[in-house]
Amino acid sequence: MMSLRCSSRLIRQLNKINLKNCRCYSDSSRINFMKDKLKHGPNLSEFITGSSEPILTERPNIPYLPDSIQDNLKRKVFFDVYGCQMNLNDTDIVWSILKKEGFERTKIEEEADIFLVMTCAIREGAETKIWHRLDHLRGFKRRRALSKYKNRPVKIGLLGCMAERLKEKLIEKEKAVDVVAGPDSYRDLPRLLALTDSGQTAVNVLLSLDETYADVVPVRLNQDSVSAFISIMRGCDNMCTYCIVPFTRGRERSRPIASIVDEVRHLSDQGVKEVTLLGQNVNSYRDLSGQSEKLDTHMAKGFKTVYKNKKGGLRFADLLDKVSAVDPEMRIRFTAAHPKDFPDEVLQVISERDNICKMVHLPAQSGSSAVLERMRRGYSREAYLDLVGHVKAAIPGVGLSTDMICGFCGETEEEFQETMSLMQLVDYNVAFLFPYSMREKTTAYRRYKDDVPEQVKKERHNRMVDLYRRKSQLLNEAEIGHTHLVLVESIVQKTGQILGRNELYIKVLFDQTDILSQDGGKRAVTPGDFVAVRIVGAKSSLLNGVPLYHTSIRDFYRDKSWGERYAVSL
Ligand code: SF4
């Protein structure tokens, strides 16, 4: 019989093993594997690489833990989600994995046994919020331990990018959490949670070269939503100097097209009307899982990468083609993108398909070629502006969105003015604007000085926001009198008004009223309906409209090219 000390050391050792790629699907082989590890311990390569074999894709049965503490049934999980849409989708994946293992979900803090915090590390502000939330949860955990419910101890798990970035601090210094799981370790969560019952902190932050969760059908936390997110790829190879993503989410890898198409079909069957294809850099998508022609990746003119040009496999244009064909009445969006990966074949499929939204995300990040060089974005201001012109010509009426950073290392007032002038020139419908926040581990952290004072960053940020608001107000006002196809998302509780979004993802608000439906009668508007709405008023981020009639994507656009349909006015 192994001593307690020895077995807990072994548990820690086993915890280091990446169980993700295990092919031990049967109970007996899994138990044999664990027995073997109990007897001999992990081998050297498992210790060094932390990766190897097995993987528990079924509910973990850990022989050295009593059954009672492996019983996940009825353990209630509370999710806290911070950050980007990828995190929302990752939460759906986590919930799918845990639900299969018998966990339950609660939206009420007091009922929860496990708090899982899905984190973001992109800016310091995002991390600060999460540290505050952890303080609150630790207080909650202490109070539970002193209450009459102390037999239901609270566990806190930290997932996502911050887990990857701050593992040591979280565990050793702060002792803030019971579980730390990085973005590629979610399959391992049931096992990690089981290990915490023996009083240890369970950690798996290994990054993978191939994990895409392709076989996990996410269970949407918000089942009522008419839209859903689908992860099509993970990680990023671009290594922009300011960005933490390649360090927290690892190398770029794409999910096979077949599994994405299956998921789109499944969502369509459930009545979902809009899917957003998600990834750090969706348009560099490459499905290398099957046999296919060795097609080169075409890059937009004037753009380059730090990595070797990818060859073979199915590209983003192929994916858009297949996904948009699943259900012509389902809207397709995608984000985030890199401007370099908008070759003509992608623009063509967007312009040809009625159900692919004519909204292209072209994150410029800066309007100054010198700053872009320091950011290692792989293009100049001129190449970017050429691309904008090309996209506008290929998809008439296209909407554009962007990300911009001000106050990056060494940014002078003149360089910032170039960003302002780019925003003047391009007419972005949507812009995400940020003051620079230096992150450890990035190239900028090692190579540059974060030398723009906070006050200057703040002031430049305010100027960008002002300009963006003024410009988007004008763009939206130009829509007055036009008819937009709006997908209805919800009914505003306070006013009873209807809220939806047009193709460019701008919110459209209108009053509830019975309108002509496609069967010739009249009916009220409900979430999930496509409605033709005449725009009668505009703010910088909201359009007001009058609903005209129920419609469908095909009926609305029938016999009209995109250029014509966008110009339709009553
Ligand atoms: S392309 Fe985007 S996610 Fe990738 S490193 Fe650059 S900024 Fe980060």
Residues whose N, C-alpha, C, O or C-beta is under 5 A from the ligand:
A	BS01	SF4	C236 N238 M239 C240 C243 V245 Q280 H338
